[in-house]
Amino acid sequence: QLQLVESGGGLVQPGGSLRLSCAVSGFTFNYYAIGWFRQAPGKGREGVSCISSSDGRTYYADSVKGRFTISRDSAKNTAYLQMNSLKPEDTAVYYCAAELAVCTVVRGTIIDQDFGFWGQGTQVTVSS
């Protein structure tokens, strides 16, 4: 059974850090790019970051560059999103997703159309 399970969300003060994890099972982790997306209340889904499977190339939304870092550990079948210097506008439900091989990025935007497998999401709230 194909499954992605996010964890690590929570409440953090502005300027704080969180690390999200995405545990993958049911398919060959190394064949898939892993993306992180988020959706805030009343807003559309936004691509935050993505890491390709073949060369580990990474992509970030402009809003998180320099603050977030995506990584993957093939031995653990897990991807991570390290989030530093968090801001209230980072508050959202964060989802990880998988698509075959490479990230689809168009003019700097991480496209979610080709991601066929999704986790259930984890809430991140940045507030004092």
C-alpha positions as CSV (number, residue, x, y, z in Angstrom):
1,Q,0.0,0.0,0.0
2,L,1.4,3.3,-1.1
3,Q,1.7,5.7,1.9
4,L,3.3,9.0,2.9
5,V,3.0,10.1,6.5
6,E,4.0,13.5,7.7
7,S,5.0,14.4,11.2
8,G,6.8,17.1,13.1
9,G,4.3,19.9,12.9
10,G,3.2,22.0,15.8
11,L,3.0,25.4,17.4
12,V,6.2,27.5,17.4
13,Q,7.0,31.2,18.1
14,P,8.1,33.5,15.3
15,G,11.8,33.0,14.7
16,G,11.7,29.4,15.8
17,S,12.4,26.2,14.0
18,L,10.6,22.9,13.2
19,R,11.6,19.8,11.2
20,L,9.0,18.0,9.3
21,S,9.4,14.4,8.3
22,C,7.7,12.4,5.5
23,A,7.9,8.7,6.0
24,V,7.4,6.7,2.8
25,S,6.3,3.1,2.3
26,G,4.9,0.9,-0.4
27,F,7.0,2.1,-3.3
28,T,10.7,2.5,-4.2
29,F,11.7,5.7,-2.5
30,N,14.7,6.2,-4.6
31,Y,12.6,6.4,-7.8
32,Y,10.6,9.3,-6.7
33,A,11.0,13.0,-6.2
34,I,9.5,14.3,-3.0
35,G,7.8,17.7,-2.7
36,W,6.5,19.7,0.2
37,F,3.4,21.8,-0.3
38,R,1.4,23.9,2.1
39,Q,-2.1,25.3,2.3
40,A,-3.2,28.2,4.5
41,P,-6.8,28.8,5.4
42,G,-8.6,30.5,2.5
43,K,-5.6,30.1,0.2
44,G,-4.6,27.8,-2.6
45,R,-2.0,25.1,-2.3
46,E,1.6,26.4,-2.7
47,G,4.7,24.4,-3.6
48,V,7.3,25.0,-0.9
49,S,10.2,22.7,-1.9
50,C,11.1,19.7,-3.9
51,I,14.0,17.3,-4.1
52,S,14.6,15.1,-7.2
53,S,15.3,11.4,-6.9
54,S,18.2,11.0,-9.4
55,D,20.6,13.9,-8.6
56,G,19.1,15.3,-5.4
57,R,18.6,18.6,-7.0
58,T,16.5,20.9,-4.8
59,Y,14.1,23.7,-5.5
60,Y,12.5,26.2,-3.2
61,A,9.7,28.8,-3.4
62,D,11.1,32.3,-3.1
63,S,9.2,32.8,0.1
64,V,11.2,30.2,1.9
65,K,14.7,30.4,0.3
66,G,17.4,30.7,2.8
67,R,15.1,29.6,5.6
68,F,14.0,26.1,4.7
69,T,16.1,23.1,3.7
70,I,14.8,19.9,2.1
71,S,16.7,16.6,2.4
72,R,16.1,12.9,2.0
73,D,17.5,9.8,3.6
74,S,17.2,6.7,1.4
75,A,18.2,4.3,4.2
76,K,15.2,5.5,6.2
77,N,12.8,6.1,3.3
78,T,12.2,9.5,4.8
79,A,12.3,13.1,3.5
80,Y,12.7,16.1,5.7
81,L,11.9,19.8,5.6
82,Q,14.0,21.8,8.1
83,M,12.2,25.1,8.7
84,N,14.1,27.9,10.4
85,S,13.3,31.6,11.1
86,L,9.7,30.8,10.9
87,K,7.2,33.6,10.3
88,P,3.5,33.8,11.0
89,E,2.8,33.7,7.3
90,D,4.3,30.2,7.3
91,T,1.3,29.0,9.2
92,A,-0.4,26.3,7.1
93,V,-1.1,22.6,6.7
94,Y,2.0,21.1,5.2
95,Y,1.8,18.1,2.9
96,C,4.5,15.9,1.4
97,A,3.9,14.3,-2.0
98,A,5.8,12.0,-4.4
99,E,6.2,12.1,-8.2
100,L,8.3,9.9,-10.5
101,A,11.9,10.9,-10.8
102,V,12.1,14.7,-11.1
103,C,10.5,17.8,-9.7
104,T,8.3,19.7,-12.1
105,V,9.2,23.4,-11.8
106,V,7.9,26.0,-14.2
107,R,9.3,29.6,-14.0
108,G,10.3,28.9,-10.4
109,T,6.9,27.5,-9.3
110,I,6.8,23.9,-8.1
111,I,3.9,22.3,-9.9
112,D,1.8,19.8,-8.0
113,Q,0.0,18.3,-11.1
114,D,2.3,15.3,-11.5
115,F,2.4,14.4,-7.8
116,G,0.4,11.2,-7.6
117,F,0.8,10.3,-4.0
118,W,0.1,12.5,-1.0
119,G,0.3,12.4,2.7
120,Q,-2.5,13.5,5.1
121,G,-0.8,16.7,6.2
122,T,0.6,18.2,9.4
123,Q,-0.4,21.5,10.9
124,V,2.3,24.2,11.4
125,T,1.3,27.2,13.4
126,V,3.7,30.2,13.9
127,S,2.4,32.5,16.6
128,S,3.4,34.3,19.7
